[in-house]
Amino acid sequence: MTDPHICKAYVVVDGGVVHYRRAGSGPPIVLLHDSPRSSVLHLDLIAALADQYTVYALDTPGYGLSTPLAVDGRGLEIADFADALARTVTALGLEKAGFYGFHTSSKILLDFAVRHPSRVAVALLDGLSIAPGGKPDGAFIDTYMRPFDIDADGAWLAREWTRVRDTMRWFPWFAPQARCRMPIAQPEIGDIHAYFMDYAMAGPHYSGAYRAAMWHQPLANVSKVAVPAQVMARADDVLFRCLDLLPDPLPPTLSVARLSADRVAWMAHIRRMFDDHREDMIAGPMPVVEAQPGPRYVDLPHGQMHVRFHPGQGRPILCLHDLPGGSGAEDALHQALAAGGRPVIAPDLPGCGASVPLPDPTADAYVRALAQSVAALGFKEFDLVANGLSVPLALCLLTAGLPVRRAVLDGLPVLEGAAREGMLAYLAAPLSPDMAGSHLLRAFHALRDAAAAFPAQDLSIPAVRSDSAVLQPALLYRRVLDMLQQPQHQGDALRAAFSTDTRTLLGAVPVPLLLADVAGDPLYKAVADVTPATRLARDPDPVARGAAFLDFLNG
């Protein structure tokens, strides 16, 4: 089987976004995942179907990179997610598709199929949970849906890693007893890490669709199905027993399939079901929507770059995020810059967050990719704002002959010799996942140490930094997840940045510079040596800081 080219994209729905993966060509198929996963779950299924179909694998609202749903004064219900699915299918321009739902999403799909039958060529409901007696156990659900709390000391990382490991061993996960042990082999470490990442990225929203599914009883909808549909389960699925709880007789359009535990046979069965209804699948034209603020992907020669974009008028502002991490933790600064009405482009640097890594991650390659991303968005000239340890890459941009007009450097990390090598060995090392979850704590403490000292590995008094704002739990949470999305590449940009000669590059910058300054902070120590340049006392508040940067860039 040849892996298809999978592209990632967003579609705007009701002011939020739904993130999805797309591959292949032909009649449309929509794949829906369980909770608390994302469309990552379906990479194998996408590969199995994309040779003959256009496959859309959606992130359910609140999961992956999709915006959570919001309702007033009540908890989320399956109907809310089914309605969101209807809006998403419309936004994608799909008239009638084949659908596959797993666990949580099988209930979403069933409700969608009952209330929007004209949109469904066939609905495959894999693992449809049914509470014995039709009465959900509220106490069980509350225990199962333990809150996901982000704490300042990083304890959530160990706590939730353990929960993920236990979810794969016992059902329910909170009952580590012999009678609750599931008779399944444990996944490889890469699969455990992928599950953890989906769960952690949903974070406090992980229970949205999950809790709604546990409360929702599907039997009323089962009796109303009027489109071709099948309830299925594999023998190794904890919900296999629910097939025995289906009513008899079933509606004439609904069948049941009891499948073996063999994944190859399972995928072949799904393929046959879609093939049987291929002629009923209709893809309409993709609606044209105007540019809106929010995330998007830019297609570059090496792959996709994930960009947070604020549209506006005039020359755009390209923002380079601190390293390691991604652009998501700097939203407040981006919004402050966008408040001036100019476009703001805030990419995850290649290998960071959701951006595809560079095949040869040199400083020159980063410069080319960033220039290509600006051009791909339709801009020529731009201004530049760089934060923290990305400043050396910014200097490469500024000295590469590109049409940059003005620049702000927030930090001036000058390191040489052993200090530079020591920092790279600490901050840029691959975060290879391990069964104990120590890679999570390595990422967390690397970020905290970088906020507390420069260079991060330096334990001496002169290395002590004076800005602790980045130690806020919510910001650390976002940066940790951006690091862990690509644990083998998270250090690529940092290594490229510090392969350069910062002092030499500074002397060759041909555009007006604003240098933020923090008295006594070693990250800003070299600012005093730079001439000519405008200096500004750095405001710890990102909104005020963004306004001050904007004043200079508009000058």
N, C-alpha and C positions, 0 to 999 in steps of 0.2 A: 504494500500500500504506500503510495507516494503522499507525503504530507502536503496539503494544499497551502497556498498562500492565504494566510488569515490576516485580514486588516481589521483594525479596531476603530470605532467611531462613536459619536454621540448623536442623539436626536433630541430636539427640544420638545418637551411635552409639558404644557401647563406651567411654563415658567421655570421648570426644573429640567433635568436632563436624564435620559436613559442611555446607559453605556452598553455597547454590544460588540460582538465579534461577527464578522461576515466572511464567507468563503464560497467559492464555487460559482456555478451558473446553472440556470435551468429553473424549474418550478420552485416556488418558495416554501421553505420549511422553517419553523420557529421552534427553538429548543429552550426550555425553561428549567431552571435548576432548583435544588432543594435549599433549605435553610440550614446553616448560615452561609452557604456557598455563593459562588458567582459563576459566570459563564466559563471560567477556567475549568469547571467540572466537566465540560463537554468537549474538550479538545480532541479526545479520541473519537467521539461520535461525529464531530465536525469532519474529521479526516475520513471517516467511513462513508459519509454521505455527499461530500462536496464535489465528487466527480460527476454527479448527475443532477444535483440540486443547488440552488442558492440557499445557503444555510445561514440563518440569523440566530445567534445564541445571545440572549438578553441577560443583562444583570437586572434582577428584580429591584424595584425601588427600595432604597435603603441598604442594598448589598452591592459588593464590588465598587464600582465608581458611579452608580446611579443615585440620584437625589432621593432622600427618604420622602415618603408620603406624609402629609400633615392633615389631621382632622381636628375639629373643634369639640372638646368636651367629652370625648369617648375614645375607647381603644380602637385600633385598626381591626377591620374585618376582612374576610376573604373577598367579599364583594368589592371592597375598595381596591384590592389588587387586581381583580378581574376587570374592573372599569379602567384602571390604569393600563392594563394590557390592551384593551380595546383602543385607547387613545394612542398607545405606542404603535400598534399595527397600522392605524390610520396615518400616523405621522411618517411611517416608513413606506406608505403607499401600497400596502399589500391588500389586495381585494379579498383573496381567499387563499388560505395556506394550510399545509399540514402542520400539526402541532404535537410536540412531545413534552410532557411534564413529569417531573420526578419528585416523589414525596410531597413536600409542601406545595410545589407548583402543580401537582396533579389536581389538587383541590381548586387552585386558582383557575386552571384550564377547564375543569369540569363546569365551574360556575360561568366562566366565559362562554363555553360552548352552549350552555343552556340559554343564556341571555343574548348571545350574538351568533346564532347558528349559521347565518349567511356568510360568516367569515371563516368557517371551519370546513376544510375538505375531509379531514380525519383528525381525531383527538386520541392520542395514546397516553393513558394514565398509568404511570409506572409507580407502584407503591402507594395506593390510595388508603390512607389510614382510616379506620372505623373503630370508634370506641365500643367495646362490648356493652350491650344494653342501650347503646345510644346516648350514654350519659358521661361526658368528660369529667375527670377527677380534678377539680380546681386546686386542691392541695398539691397534687402531683405536678400539675402544670406550673404552679408557683415555685416549687422546688427545682424543677427542671430548668425554668427560665431565670436562674439566678442573675441578678443585675450585673452588667459589665461596667465596673467602676475603674476609672483611670486615676491612679494615685501618683503622688509626687515622687515616691521612692522606688517606683518601678516594680512593686510587688505584683501588679496585675500581669506582668509578663510571665512570671513563674506560675501564678495561679491559673491563668487561662491556657498556658501550654499543657499543664497537667490535665485540665478539663478536656482539651482536645485529645490527648493520649487516651484518657479514660473513655471518651465517646466512642473510640474505635475498639474498645475491649468489652465494655459492659453496656447493657441496656436495662434500666436507665444508667447514665454515666455516673450518677451519684451513689450507686449501689454496688460497690466492688465486692460482689459475693459470687461464689461458684455457680449458683443457680441463674445468675444474671449474665454470666460470661457468654458472649456471642461466639458461635463456632466458625469463626472466620480468621484467616491469616492476617497478621498485622501488615499495614502498608509499608512501603519503603520510606526512608526518611524524607525524600523529596516530596512525596505525596502528603506526609504529615505536615511538613512546612507549608505546602500549598493550602491545605485545609486551615491551618492556623492563620495564614495571611488573610484568607477570605473572612474568617470569623473576626479577626482583629480589625480589619478594615470596616466591617459593619459596626463593630464596637458597640456603643450604647444603643444602636438601632437594631442589633442582631435579632432581637425578639419580636420585631414588628410582624412580619409574615409568619414567623415560627409560632408565636403564641396564637395568632389568628387561626392558623391551621389546626392547632391542637384543640381549640374550642369548637371549630367548625365541624359539623356532622354532615357528610355528603349524601346520605341516603335519599333525601328529598330530591336532590339534583339528579341522582342516579335514575330515579323513576321518570325524570323529565327529558332525558337525552333523546334528541331526535336527529342527531347527525351520526355518521359512522364513527364509532368509538370503541376502544378496547381498554379494559382494566387488566393490567399485567403485573407480575412480580417475579423476581428470580428466587430460587430456592434458598439462597443465602441472605435474603433480605429479611430484616426483623418484621416487616409488614406483610410477609408472604401469607401469614395466617389470616390476614384481613380478607383475603379472597373468599374464605369460607363464610364471611359475614355478609356477603352481598345477597340481595333479595332474589328470590326465585318465584316467578320467572323474571327475567331481565327484559328491558325494552328490546324490540327486535333489532335495533341498530347497534346494540351494545353486546360485545363478546368478552370472554375472559380467557387469558392465557397464563398458564402456570409453566414458567420457564426454568430450565436448569440453571445452575450457578455459573455456567460457562459464559464468559463475556463475549467471546467470538460469536457463539450461537445467539446470544442476546442481541448483539448489533445486527446480525444477519436478519433476525426476526423483525426488528424495527425497520430495516431497509425494505423487506418484503411488504410490510404494512403500508409504507409510504408509496412503494411502487404500485400497489393495488389502487391507489387513489390519486396517482400522479396527474391524470387528465383533468381533475377537478381543481387543481391549484392554479391560481391566477395572480400574477404580479402586475400591479398597476404602476404608473410612473411615480418616481420619488418626488414628493412635493418640494417646491423651491421655497426656502425660508430665508429671511434677511438675517444678516449677521447679528448675533446677540452676545452679550457677555457670557463668559463661561468657558469651560474646557473644550478642547478640540485636538485633533491630530493633524500634523502637517506631514505630508508624504515627501521624504527626501531620498536621494539615491541609495543611502545605506539602510533605510527603514523609516519607521514612523517616529516623529518627535511629538511628545505630549506637551501641549501649550495651554496655559490659562490666559485667555485673551479678553481684553476690555476694549470694545470698539470706540472710536472717537474720530476727531478731525485733526488733520495736521500731521506733523512728524511723530512717529511712534517712539515709545520708550521701551527699550529692550532691557529686561531685568534678569540678572544672573544671581541665582540663589546661593546661599552659603553652602559650604561643603563640610562633611558629607550630608546627604539628605536630598530634598526636592523643593519645588517651588511652593507647595501647598501651605507650608508653615508661615509663608510671608504674605498671605492674602491681605492682611490689614495694610501693609505698605503699598501693595499693588492698587488697592482701592483708593488710597489717599492720592496716589499719583494719577489715577484715572479720574478723580474728582475734578481735575483741571480741564477735562474734556478731550484730552489727547489719547490716542490708542496706547494701550499697554500690552506688551508681549512678555509673558513670563513662562519660559519653557522649563521643563525638567531637563537638565543636561543629559546627553546620551549616557545610558548606563545607570541613570538615577531615576527613581520613581517609575513612571510608566513609559519612559522613552527608550527605544531600542538602542543597545550599546553599539559603539563604533567598532568595526572590525579591526582597525588599527588606531587605538585611542591616543594619538599624539596631540600636542597643543595645536598644531596646524590643522589637524582633522576637526578638532572642536571649533576652530575659527571658521572653517568652511561650512560646517553643519549649521552654525548659528547664522552666518550670512545667508545661507540657502533658506533657512526658516523665515527670515525677514522677507526675502524676495518672494517666497511662496505665498505669503500673506498679502502680497501686492504692494510692498513698500520698497523705497529706494534708500533715501537718507533715514537715519535714526539717531536717537540719543541713547546713552547707556548708563545704567545704574548697576553696580556690582557690590555684592555683600560678602564680607568676611573672606574666607579662603578661596573664593572664586575670583578675587581681584587679579591674581596673575594671569588668568585666562582673559579677563577684561583688557589687560594691558596688551596681550597678544592681538586682540581685536583692534585696539586703538592704534597699533603700529603696523597693521597689515594693509594700509592703504584703502580701507573701506570707507564708505561715506558716513562716518560718524561725525556729528557736529559738536556735541558737548557731552561730558561724562562726569558721573559722581562715583567716587570710590569710598565705600564705607568699610574701612579697615585697610591696613597696608602690611600684609604678612611677609616680612623679609626674613628668610631663614637660609642658612648655609651649612654645609658639611654634616656633621653628626646630628645636629639638631633637626635638620631637614629630614635626614634618613630615619631618625627615630620617630618623628611625627608620622611619616608615611607608613612605617612599619606598624604603628599603632592604629591610625585612623583609616588607612587605605587597604588594610589586609582583607582578603575575602572572608565573608562571614559564613563559612561552610556550616550548614545545619547539622546538628547532632541530636541524638535521642534525648539527652538531658536538657536541651533547650538553652545551653550556655551561649549560643550565638545571639540569642535575644538580649541577654544581659551585656554581652560584649558591645553590641550596638548602642544600647542605652547608656552605658557608662562612658563609652567613647564620646558621645555627644555631650554628656555632662562635664566630662573632663575638658573638652574643647571650649566649653563655656566658662570654665573656672580657671583655665591656665592657657598661656600661649608660650611655647608649643604645648599641646595637650598632655604630653607624657612628662613634662618638666615638673618636678615636685618642689622646686626651689621657691623662695619668697619673691624674687624678681619676676617670676613667671605668672604671678597671681593677676588675674583679670578683675576688672571692676564693674562689668556689666553682667548682671545675673538674670536679665529679663527672659533670655531664651530657656531658662530652667522651668518656665511655667509648664505644668503637666500637659496641657492641651497641645502646646507647641512641640514638646518632646515626643508626645504620642505620634504626631504627624510626621516628624522627621525620622523617627525610628522606623515607621512603616515604609517611608520612602526609601530608606536604606535597605530594608529587608525584602522589598519587592524584587530586587536583583542582587542577591547576596554575593554572587561571584564577580559582579561588576561595579559595586557601589563605590569602589575606590578609584575607578578609571579616571574620572575627571580630576580628582585630587592629585593623582600621580602626574597627569598631563600638566596641571597648573604649576606644580613644583619642579617640573623639568626645565623651567625657564629661569632666566636671570632677571629678577624683578627690578633691581636697581638700574640695569642697563636699559630695560624697556621703559622705565619711568622717564629716563632722560631723552627718549625718542618720541614721546607722546606729542602729536601735533595739534591737539585741540584743547580748548579751555577745560580745566579740571577743577572740580570741587572735591576737597578731601574732608570727610568727616573726622572729627578728632575727639578722643576721650582721654583726658589728662590722667596719667598714671597707668593706663592700660597698655600692656606690652604689644597687643595687636596693632596699636596705633603709634607705637614709639617712633617709627620711621617717618611719620607725617611731617615732623618738624624739619626734616632735612630736604624736603622737596620744594624746589623753586623753578619756575613760577607756578603758583597754584593758589586758589582761594580755599581758605580753611573755615570750617564751621563746627562749633561745639555740637556734638551729636546729641539730639534729644532722645531719651530712652523710649518715648511714646512713638510708635510707628506712624500714627496719623500726623502728629506734629512734624516728625522727621520727613515724611513724604511731602508735606506742604513746603517745607524748607528746600528740599531737593528740587521740587517743581519750580520754585521761584528762580533758582539758578538755571535750570534747563530752559526756562522760558526767556532768559535774559538775552 
